[in-house]
């Protein structure tokens, strides 16, 4: 992707020095995150002070308990001991602005060029710490290298154990099992029934000292900000001690199974070799998007985001094209789409179906499903798309037309009607007392823009499949739908957000952009430009499109406060970058040659985010007003994927402009 501004100095793109790291006001807001193909993850702040209950060195699925991730190893405190003097490198928050033991003062550097790496200087010792999560095993590996020491040095490792779901907190209790088993170069603990054992080992023979106690009242500032309970007690079973020489490396392993200590170092090196370098904006986005991929029982999924999201069908469909096709990963698209297709077919068959994709029954999922087939056709060919997915596409259209979806109805005017009064029907799905806060219902603008596009594209696919009568019928229906769309939604300046009976929603929201961006639009060129211009004027920020115009009396731009306030603000002002790809498509369609310089400047606004919040990736949403601070999930698949797709769109348009100029 040629639009990306590369950093000329490899191995320094995501680097932080002592000045920032020792300033907790700045460093605690920056986090690292690594995931694996099982859906597990490792995360903390860049100074290893957990600020969320979701943070942990090993956070993994425990299907025997429930369908969520569980924090097994919360943190690992290290102490450097030389000549009897102890330097504790760890840090936790206790009480109001009390941080102890204050190990951040020893940090000299943190970078995330390949794996999260910290350099400490304590007394005469310089120690490097590299963290890694194995891709196909729920195991964290932490390599310590003694870069400089004048004499033998002892390293002490003290594990903090949680054994609880990510949405909960643990406290001192009598149900805990404190006994352990010895394994080669380590020990194994299982604190509660149904949990796997946590096996902790070192590559070099170490001594484990059993000295159990509860470390009480650790605080998580991010949860406090959200108005949630934020104090936790963690179980510390004892500590490991191992002696190191100058230049020596050892690896600490914590996993749900035992590993041979003789292989730990080679396993670490092998896993590092699989890891891409974060040496540019582009490489960060590509590495970030790959962290959403999960393989389970030979099926392939996209996690909606970390740390708390699961497999959500709409989010996966919004992410799929950007996460695969936009970076040339056709095979990846086909694998992921195959899993989605299997579950979609089961859902449409009216038989009992089982899927790890929640919300597959949402009314717009069939529409986004076909949009992805259309994108596949654009990146490959109409013939290839028709051959692989043509029959499925026509089955989905038939499923909608015959009213087999419980909340998607084709009315006589050709438009889709959806009931969103009781259960949220669209992506604006925040609720209060189980009812939608933004109850978009009736004729919804993006649903019907997608429906018109689906009918037109379906006609093309039917033609490729030599189904002329089907093609003609779909094109006739598309014409009828298009006329009705303009008649109902066009208010002379822009598009209503939704229409229900006599009510027409005048709020300026970003959903209307799809009526311009999609390959087939019911709007004429003048109308397309008018919609794009009002979206640009009232909704565009350096982080994407606001969810509501600042001119609205309901505008609440900042995603802050307790959960009540956040839920009410969620879709009424904050910026949602996942719509950036569609905005770029619309801008290119309307402004053609002049679009590239404008969109390049716009996309550059995301580069600074690589060193903010969760480093190397992008957040779920951003405040609607400056400084556009990020919030929500630490990383969100639709955001990352659509920024990648935006980059590809700009690249392609720039190439086309160059070819046209040369001709």
C-alpha positions in Angstrom: 0.0 0.0 0.0 2.0 2.9 -1.3 0.1 5.6 0.7 1.7 4.5 4.0 4.4 6.8 5.3 7.1 4.4 6.5 9.4 5.0 9.3 13.0 5.1 8.0 14.4 3.6 11.1 13.3 -0.1 11.4 12.9 -1.3 15.0 11.9 2.1 16.4 8.3 2.6 15.3 6.7 1.6 18.6 9.4 2.7 21.1 9.1 4.6 24.4 11.9 6.0 26.5 12.6 6.5 30.2 11.1 10.0 30.2 7.6 8.7 29.2 7.8 5.4 31.0 8.5 6.9 34.4 5.6 9.4 34.0 2.7 7.2 35.1 0.2 9.8 34.0 1.3 9.1 30.4 2.6 5.5 30.5 -0.4 3.9 32.3 -2.7 4.9 29.4 -0.6 2.9 26.9 -1.2 -0.8 26.7 0.1 -3.8 24.8 -2.0 -6.8 23.5 -1.0 -10.1 22.0 -3.5 -12.8 21.0 -3.3 -16.3 19.6 -5.4 -18.4 17.2 -7.2 -20.0 20.2 -8.8 -16.7 21.3 -6.5 -16.3 24.3 -4.6 -13.1 24.9 -1.9 -11.4 27.0 -2.2 -7.7 27.9 -1.1 -5.0 30.4 0.1 -1.4 30.4 3.5 -0.8 29.0 4.9 -0.6 32.5 3.3 -3.9 33.6 0.8 -2.2 36.0 -2.6 -3.7 35.2 -5.2 -1.0 34.8 -8.1 -3.2 33.8 -9.6 -6.3 35.2 -9.3 -7.6 31.7 -5.5 -7.4 31.8 -3.4 -10.5 32.4 -0.4 -12.4 31.2 -2.4 -15.4 30.4 -6.1 -14.9 29.6 -7.6 -17.9 27.9 -10.9 -19.6 27.1 -12.2 -22.1 29.7 -15.1 -23.8 27.9 -15.7 -26.1 30.9 -16.8 -23.0 32.8 -18.5 -20.7 30.2 -18.0 -19.2 26.8 -15.7 -16.4 27.9 -12.0 -15.8 28.5 -10.6 -16.2 32.0 -7.7 -14.5 33.7 -5.3 -17.3 34.9 -2.0 -15.5 35.4 -2.8 -11.9 36.2 0.8 -10.7 36.5 4.4 -11.8 37.3 6.5 -9.7 39.6 10.2 -9.8 39.1 12.9 -8.9 41.6 16.6 -8.6 40.8 18.9 -9.6 43.6 22.6 -8.8 43.6 25.0 -8.8 46.6 22.0 -9.2 48.8 20.3 -6.0 47.5 16.8 -6.4 46.1 15.4 -4.3 43.2 11.6 -5.1 42.7 10.7 -4.3 39.1 7.0 -4.6 39.5 4.2 -2.1 40.1 0.6 -2.3 41.3 -2.0 0.3 42.2 -3.3 0.4 45.8 -5.6 3.1 47.1 -5.6 6.7 45.9 -2.6 7.3 43.7 -0.5 4.7 45.7 1.8 2.7 43.4 4.0 0.0 44.8 6.7 -1.3 44.7 7.4 1.4 42.0 9.5 -0.8 39.7 8.7 1.6 36.7 11.5 3.8 37.9 14.0 1.1 36.7 12.6 1.0 33.1 14.8 2.5 30.5 13.0 1.5 27.3 9.9 -0.3 26.1 9.3 -1.2 22.4 7.0 -3.5 20.5 8.9 -3.9 17.3 8.2 -7.7 17.2 7.2 -8.7 20.8 6.6 -6.4 23.8 10.1 -5.8 25.2 11.2 -3.9 28.3 14.8 -2.9 29.3 15.4 -2.4 33.0 18.5 -0.9 34.7 18.6 -1.7 38.5 21.9 -1.1 40.3 24.6 -2.6 38.1 22.2 -4.9 36.2 20.7 -4.3 32.8 17.9 -6.8 32.1 15.8 -7.3 29.0 12.3 -8.8 29.2 10.5 -10.1 26.1 6.9 -11.3 26.3 5.3 -13.8 23.8 2.0 -15.6 23.5 2.2 -18.9 21.6 0.0 -19.0 18.5 -1.4 -22.5 18.8 -1.1 -23.1 22.5 -2.5 -21.2 25.6 1.0 -20.4 26.9 2.8 -17.3 27.7 6.6 -17.3 27.4 8.7 -14.6 28.9 12.4 -14.4 28.1 14.8 -12.6 30.4 18.3 -11.8 29.2 21.0 -10.4 31.5 22.5 -7.8 29.2 25.0 -6.5 31.8 26.0 -7.6 35.3 29.2 -7.5 37.2 28.6 -10.7 39.1 26.1 -13.6 39.3 22.6 -12.3 39.7 19.5 -13.9 41.2 16.1 -13.3 39.6 12.9 -13.9 41.6 9.6 -14.5 39.9 6.4 -14.1 41.9 3.1 -15.1 40.1 -0.2 -13.4 40.9 -3.1 -15.8 40.1 -6.7 -14.9 39.5 -8.6 -17.9 38.0 -11.8 -15.9 37.2 -13.8 -14.7 34.2 -12.7 -11.5 32.6 -15.9 -9.7 33.6 -15.5 -10.5 37.3 -13.1 -9.9 40.2 -11.8 -12.3 42.8 -11.3 -11.9 46.5 -9.8 -13.9 49.4 -12.0 -17.0 49.9 -11.9 -20.4 51.5 -12.9 -22.3 48.3 -9.5 -21.9 46.8 -7.2 -24.9 46.4 -3.7 -24.0 47.6 -2.0 -27.3 46.9 0.3 -27.8 44.0 2.1 -30.5 42.0 5.7 -30.5 41.1 6.7 -30.7 37.4 10.0 -30.5 35.8 11.6 -27.1 36.5 8.3 -25.9 38.0 5.0 -26.3 39.6 1.3 -26.7 38.7 -1.7 -25.0 40.4 -5.4 -25.5 39.8 -7.3 -23.1 42.2 -10.9 -24.1 41.4 -12.9 -26.9 40.0 -13.5 -27.0 36.2 -10.4 -24.9 35.6 -7.3 -26.2 33.8 -4.1 -26.4 35.7 -1.7 -23.5 35.3 1.7 -25.0 34.8 4.6 -22.6 35.5 8.2 -23.7 34.5 11.6 -22.2 33.7 14.0 -23.2 31.0 16.7 -23.4 33.6 16.4 -25.3 36.8 15.0 -23.0 39.5 13.9 -23.2 43.1 10.2 -22.7 43.9 9.5 -21.5 47.4 6.0 -22.2 48.6 4.9 -19.1 50.5 1.1 -18.6 49.8 -0.7 -15.4 50.7 -3.4 -13.0 49.3 -2.2 -9.7 47.8 -5.2 -7.6 48.7 -6.9 -4.5 47.3 -5.2 -4.1 43.9 -7.0 -1.4 42.0 -7.9 -1.1 38.3 -8.2 2.5 37.3 -10.0 1.8 34.0 -12.8 0.0 35.8 -13.1 2.9 38.3 -13.5 5.3 35.4 -16.4 3.2 34.1 -18.1 3.3 37.4 -17.6 -0.4 38.1 -16.1 -2.2 41.1 -12.4 -2.0 40.7 -10.6 -3.7 43.6 -9.3 -7.3 43.6 -7.4 -9.7 45.8 -4.9 -12.0 44.0 -3.5 -15.2 45.2 0.3 -15.4 45.3 1.5 -19.0 45.9 5.1 -18.3 46.4 8.1 -17.5 44.2 10.7 -18.9 41.8 14.4 -18.1 42.1 17.1 -18.7 39.5 20.7 -17.5 39.2 21.9 -16.0 36.0 25.2 -15.1 34.5 26.1 -12.1 32.4 24.7 -12.6 28.8 22.6 -15.5 29.8 18.9 -15.9 28.8 16.2 -17.9 30.6 12.5 -18.3 29.7 9.6 -18.5 32.1 6.6 -20.5 30.8 3.0 -20.4 32.1 0.5 -22.6 30.2 -2.4 -24.9 30.6 -0.2 -27.9 29.9 3.4 -29.0 30.8 6.2 -28.3 28.4 9.7 -29.8 28.3 12.1 -27.2 29.8 14.8 -28.3 27.3 12.6 -27.1 24.4 11.4 -23.8 25.9 14.1 -21.6 24.4 13.8 -23.1 20.9 10.0 -22.8 21.1 10.4 -19.1 22.0 12.7 -18.5 19.0 10.4 -20.4 16.7 7.4 -18.3 17.8 9.3 -15.0 17.5 10.1 -16.0 13.9 6.4 -16.2 13.1 5.8 -12.6 14.4 5.7 -9.7 12.0 7.7 -6.6 12.6 5.8 -3.4 13.6 8.1 -1.1 11.6 5.4 1.1 9.9 1.8 2.1 10.0 1.0 -0.5 7.4 2.7 -3.4 9.2 1.0 -2.4 12.5 -2.4 -2.6 10.8 -1.7 -5.9 9.1 -0.3 -7.5 12.3 -3.2 -6.0 14.3 -5.9 -7.4 12.0 -4.3 -10.9 12.1 -4.8 -10.9 15.9 -8.5 -11.2 15.3 -8.3 -14.6 13.6 -9.3 -17.7 15.6 -9.4 -21.3 14.6 -11.8 -23.6 16.5 -12.7 -27.1 15.6 -11.4 -26.6 12.0 -13.6 -23.6 11.6 -12.3 -20.1 11.1 -13.6 -17.0 12.9 -13.0 -13.3 13.4 -13.2 -12.1 17.0 -15.0 -8.7 17.0 -12.5 -7.2 19.4 -10.4 -7.5 22.6 -10.6 -7.8 25.5 -14.4 -8.5 25.9 -16.0 -9.1 22.5 -16.8 -12.6 21.2 -17.6 -13.9 17.7 -20.3 -11.4 16.5 -21.7 -12.0 13.1 -22.3 -8.4 12.0 -18.8 -7.3 13.2 -17.2 -10.2 11.4 -19.0 -9.3 8.1 -18.0 -5.7 8.5 -14.4 -6.7 9.0 -14.0 -9.6 6.5 -13.1 -7.7 3.3 -10.8 -5.3 4.9 -9.0 -8.0 7.0 -8.4 -10.3 4.0 -9.1 -9.1 0.4 -7.7 -5.6 1.0 -4.3 -7.0 1.7 -4.4 -9.7 -1.0 -5.4 -12.6 1.3 -7.9 -14.3 -1.0 -7.4 -17.7 0.7 -8.0 -16.2 4.1 -11.3 -14.7 2.9 -12.4 -18.0 1.5 -11.6 -19.9 4.8 -13.4 -17.4 7.0 -16.4 -17.0 4.6 -16.7 -20.8 4.4 -17.4 -20.9 8.2 -19.8 -18.0 7.9 -21.6 -19.7 5.0 -22.1 -22.9 6.8 -23.8 -21.2 9.7 -25.8 -18.9 7.4 -27.1 -21.9 5.5 -28.1 -23.6 8.7 -29.9 -20.5 9.9 -31.9 -20.2 6.6 -32.8 -23.9 6.6 -35.2 -23.4 9.6 -33.6 -26.4 11.3 -31.9 -26.3 14.7 -28.6 -24.6 14.2 -25.6 -24.2 16.4 -22.9 -21.5 15.9 -20.3 -19.7 17.9 -21.2 -16.6 15.9 -23.7 -14.8 18.0 -26.2 -12.3 16.5 -26.2 -14.2 13.2 -30.0 -13.6 13.2 -29.7 -9.8 13.0 -31.7 -8.5 10.1 -28.8 -6.8 8.3 -26.5 -9.8 8.4 -27.8 -11.3 5.1 -27.3 -7.9 3.4 -23.7 -7.6 4.6 -23.2 -11.3 3.7 -23.9 -10.5 0.0 -21.9 -7.3 0.2 -18.8 -9.4 1.0 -19.5 -11.6 -2.0 -19.7 -8.5 -4.1 -16.3 -7.4 -2.7 -14.9 -10.8 -3.5 -16.1 -10.3 -7.1 -14.3 -6.9 -7.2 -11.0 -8.3 -6.0 -11.2 -11.5 -8.1 -13.9 -11.6 -10.9 -17.6 -11.8 -11.4 -17.2 -15.2 -12.9 -15.2 -16.5 -9.9 -17.7 -15.0 -7.4 -20.6 -16.5 -9.3 -19.0 -19.9 -9.5 -18.1 -20.1 -5.8 -21.0 -18.1 -4.2 -23.6 -17.4 -6.8 -26.2 -20.0 -5.8 -25.8 -19.1 -2.1 -26.3 -15.4 -3.0 -29.5 -16.1 -4.8 -30.7 -18.3 -2.0 -30.2 -15.4 0.5 -32.1 -13.0 -1.7 -34.9 -15.6 -2.0 -34.8 -16.0 1.8 -35.4 -12.3 2.2 -38.0 -12.0 -0.5 -40.1 -14.8 0.9 -40.2 -13.2 4.4 -38.4 -16.2 6.0 -36.3 -13.9 8.1 -38.3 -13.1 11.3 -37.5 -9.3 11.2 -36.9 -8.4 7.6 -40.0 -7.8 5.4 -40.2 -6.6 1.8 -43.1 -4.3 1.5 -45.1 -3.5 -1.7 -43.0 -0.4 -2.3 -40.0 -2.7 -2.6 -38.3 -1.5 0.6 -37.2 -3.5 3.6 -39.1 -3.0 6.9 -37.5 -3.9 10.2 -38.9 -3.6 13.7 -36.2 -2.1 16.0 -38.5 -0.8 18.8 -38.0 -3.6 21.3 -34.8 -5.3 20.3 -32.0 -3.2 18.6 -32.0 -4.0 14.9 -29.0 -2.0 13.7 -25.4 -1.4 14.8 -26.6 1.4 17.0 -27.5 -1.2 19.6 -27.0 0.4 23.1 -29.8 -0.4 25.5 -31.3 0.7 28.8 -33.7 -1.5 30.7 -33.3 -3.9 27.7 -34.8 -1.4 25.3 -32.9 0.4 22.5 -31.6 3.9 23.4 -31.5 4.7 19.7 -34.6 2.8 18.5 -34.1 2.9 14.7 -37.0 1.1 13.3 -39.2 0.8 10.1 -37.5 1.7 6.8 -33.8 2.0 7.9 -31.6 3.9 5.5 -28.5 1.6 5.3 -30.7 -1.5 5.2 -32.5 -0.2 2.1 -29.4 1.1 0.4 -27.8 -2.3 0.9 -31.0 -4.0 -0.4 -31.0 -1.9 -3.6 -27.4 -2.8 -4.1 -28.1 -6.5 -3.4 -30.8 -6.6 -6.0 -28.6 -5.0 -8.7 -25.6 -7.2 -7.9 -27.9 -10.3 -7.7 -29.1 -9.5 -11.2 -25.5 -9.4 -12.5 -24.7 -12.7 -10.8 -27.8 -14.4 -12.2 -26.8 -13.2 -15.7 -23.3 -14.8 -15.2 -25.1 -18.0 -14.2 -27.2 -17.9 -17.3 -30.4 -17.3 -15.3 -31.9 -14.6 -17.5 -35.4 -14.7 -16.1 -34.1 -14.3 -12.5 -31.7 -11.5 -13.6 -34.5 -9.6 -15.3 -36.8 -10.0 -12.3 -34.2 -8.8 -9.9 -33.4 -5.8 -12.0 -37.1 -4.9 -12.3 -37.4 -5.2 -8.5 -34.2 -3.1 -8.1 -35.7 -0.3 -10.2 -38.9 -0.3 -8.1 -36.9 -0.3 -4.9 -34.7 2.5 -6.1 -37.6 4.7 -7.0 -39.2 4.1 -3.6 -36.0 4.8 -1.8 -35.5 8.2 -3.3 -39.2 9.1 -2.8 -39.2 8.2 0.9 -35.7 9.0 2.1 -34.6 12.0 0.1 -35.6 15.2 1.9 -34.2 17.6 -0.7 -30.8 18.0 1.0 -29.9 14.6 2.5 -31.4 11.3 3.6 -33.7 10.6 6.6 -32.0 8.1 8.9 -35.1 6.0 9.3 -38.9 6.2 8.5 -41.6 4.6 10.6 -45.2 5.4 9.6 -45.5 9.1 9.5 -42.3 9.7 11.5 -39.2 10.7 9.5 -36.0 10.9 11.5 -34.2 14.1 10.5 -31.0 13.5 12.5 -27.8 13.8 10.5 -26.1 10.4 11.0 -23.4 8.6 9.0 -25.6 5.7 8.0 -26.7 7.5 4.8 -23.2 7.3 3.4 -23.8 3.7 2.2 -26.4 5.1 -0.3 -23.4 6.8 -2.0 -20.6 4.3 -1.3 -22.1 1.1 -2.5 -21.4 0.0 -6.1 -25.0 0.4 -7.0 -26.7 3.6 -5.6 -30.4 4.6 -6.0 -29.3 8.3 -5.9 -28.4 10.4 -8.9 -25.0 12.2 -9.0 -26.3 15.4 -7.6 -28.0 13.7 -4.7 -24.9 11.6 -4.0 -22.8 14.8 -3.8 -25.3 16.4 -1.5 -25.2 13.5 0.9 -21.4 13.3 0.9 -21.1 17.0 1.4 -23.3 17.1 4.5 -21.6 14.0 6.0 -18.2 15.7 5.4 -19.4 19.0 6.8 -21.1 17.8 9.9 -19.7 14.4 10.7 -16.1 14.0 9.4 -13.3 14.2 12.0 -9.6 13.1 11.8 -10.7 9.8 13.3 -13.7 9.1 11.0 -17.4 9.9 11.1 -19.3 11.0 14.1 -22.4 9.0 14.9 -24.5 12.2 15.2 -24.1 15.8 14.0 -23.0 18.3 16.6 -26.0 20.4 15.6 -28.3 17.9 17.2 -29.8 18.5 20.6 -28.9 14.9 21.4 -25.2 15.3 20.6 -23.1 13.8 23.4 -19.6 13.5 21.9 -17.6 12.1 24.8 -17.6 8.4 25.8 -17.0 9.0 29.5 -18.6 8.5 32.9 -20.4 5.5 34.3 -22.1 2.9 32.2 -25.4 4.7 32.1 -23.8 7.8 30.7 -21.6 5.8 28.3 -24.5 3.8 27.0 -26.5 7.0 26.2 -23.5 8.6 24.6 -22.4 5.5 22.7 -24.1 6.2 19.4 -25.0 9.9 19.8 -21.8 11.7 19.0 -18.6 9.6 19.3 -16.7 8.7 16.2 -16.9 5.1 14.8 -13.9 4.6 12.4 -15.4 1.4 10.9 -17.4 3.5 8.4 -14.2 5.1 7.0 -13.9 2.7 4.1 -17.4 3.5 2.9 -16.8 7.2 3.3 -13.6 6.8 1.2 -15.5 4.9 -1.5 -18.2 7.6 -1.6 -15.6 10.4 -1.8 -13.7 8.7 -4.6 -17.0 8.1 -6.5 -18.0 11.8 -6.2 -14.7 13.7 -6.5 -12.7 11.2 -8.5 -9.1 12.5 -9.3 -9.2 15.1 -6.5 -10.1 12.5 -3.9 -6.7 11.1 -3.4 -4.8 14.0 -1.8 -7.8 14.7 0.5 -8.1 11.1 1.6 -4.3 10.7 2.1 -4.4 13.7 4.5 -7.4 12.2 6.3 -5.8 8.7 6.7 -2.6 10.2 8.1 -4.6 11.2 11.2 -4.7 7.6 12.3 -0.9 7.2 12.3 -0.5 8.9 15.6 -2.8 6.3 17.2 -0.2 3.6 16.8 1.6 5.0 19.9 -1.5 5.8 21.8 -3.7 3.6 24.0 -3.3 0.0 22.8 0.0 0.5 20.9 0.1 -0.8 17.3 -3.7 -1.0 16.8 -6.9 1.1 16.8 -9.7 1.5 19.3 -13.4 0.8 18.9 -14.5 4.4 19.0 -13.2 8.0 19.6 -14.7 11.1 21.2 -16.6 13.3 18.7 -14.7 16.5 19.8 -11.0 17.2 20.0 -8.6 15.7 21.0 -10.7 12.7 19.8 -9.5 10.3 22.5 -10.0 6.6 21.9 -12.4 4.5 24.0 -14.2 1.2 24.2 -12.5 -2.1 23.2 -8.7 -2.0 23.2 -8.7 -3.1 19.6 -11.8 -3.6 17.3 -11.8 -5.7 14.2 -14.1 -3.4 12.0 -12.0 -0.4 12.8 -8.7 -1.9 11.9 -10.1 -3.8 8.9 -11.8 -0.7 7.4 -8.7 1.5 7.8 -6.8 -1.1 5.9 -9.5 -1.2 3.2 -9.4 2.6 3.1 -5.6 2.5 2.4 -6.2 0.0 -0.4 -9.0 2.1 -2.0 -6.7 5.2 -2.0 -3.9 3.1 -3.4 -6.1 1.8 -6.3 -7.5 5.2 -7.1 -4.0 6.7 -7.2 -2.8 3.9 -9.6 -5.8 4.5 -11.8 -5.2 8.2 -11.9 -1.5 7.6 -12.9 -2.5 5.2 -15.7 -5.1 7.7 -17.0 -2.6 10.5 -16.9 0.0 8.4 -18.8 -2.6 7.6 -21.5 
